[in-house]
Amino acid sequence: MAGLGNVRRAASARAYCTGLLLPGERKSVEPMAARIEPARVQAKHQSLHHVVAKAAWDDAALLRAVLRGDQGENARRSG
């Protein structure tokens, strides 16, 4: 997604959004990590937590990209 700054951050943000949309009562990071990647819960938890709590991105640029429906180069590369 444009505005997130790099490929890893975009992948983590995409995974976080996926976790929010998946079935499951708890929408905190650890249960979402377990649903998204059961074989690597700790690693996925860390990447999700980082994108939510610690990663810096340009809010205005991200919002503009979302409003345009732009998923940027990262989405085009991943298919």
C-alpha positions in Angstrom: 0.0 0.0 0.0 1.3 3.4 -0.9 2.2 5.6 2.1 3.4 2.8 4.3 7.0 3.2 3.4 8.3 -0.2 2.6 7.3 -3.7 1.5 7.5 -5.4 4.9 5.4 -2.7 6.5 2.8 -3.0 3.7 2.7 -6.8 4.2 2.2 -6.4 7.9 -0.5 -3.8 7.5 -2.2 -6.1 4.9 -2.0 -9.0 7.4 -3.4 -6.9 10.2 -6.4 -5.8 8.1 -6.9 -9.4 7.1 -6.9 -10.4 10.8 -9.6 -7.8 11.5 -11.8 -9.2 8.8 -11.3 -12.9 9.7 -13.9 -14.6 11.9 -13.0 -14.6 15.6 -14.3 -12.9 18.6 -10.9 -11.4 19.8 -9.4 -8.8 17.5 -6.2 -8.2 19.5 -2.9 -8.9 17.9 -2.0 -12.3 19.4 -5.3 -14.1 18.5 -5.2 -12.6 15.0 -1.6 -13.8 14.6 -2.7 -17.3 15.6 -5.4 -17.2 13.0 -3.3 -15.8 10.2 -0.1 -17.9 10.7 -0.6 -20.7 13.2 2.9 -22.2 12.6 4.6 -18.8 13.3 2.4 -17.1 15.9 5.2 -15.4 17.8 6.8 -13.9 14.6 3.5 -12.9 13.2 2.5 -11.4 16.5 5.7 -9.3 16.5 5.2 -8.0 12.9 1.5 -7.2 13.6 2.3 -5.4 16.8 5.1 -3.4 15.2 2.9 -2.1 12.4 0.1 -1.1 14.9 2.2 0.2 17.8 5.6 1.3 16.5 5.8 1.8 12.8 5.8 5.3 11.5 4.0 6.1 8.2 2.6 9.2 6.6 -1.0 9.2 7.6 -2.1 11.7 5.0 -0.3 9.8 2.2 -1.9 6.5 3.3 -5.4 8.0 3.5 -4.9 9.5 0.0 -3.9 6.1 -1.3 -6.9 4.4 0.3 -9.3 7.0 -1.0 -7.8 6.5 -4.6 -8.0 2.7 -4.2 -4.3 2.6 -4.8 -2.5 -0.5 -3.6 0.8 0.6 -5.0 3.7 -1.4 -6.3 3.7 -3.8 -3.4 0.3 -5.2 -4.3 1.1 -5.4 -8.0 4.3 -7.4 -7.3 2.5 -9.9 -5.0 -0.1 -10.7 -7.6 
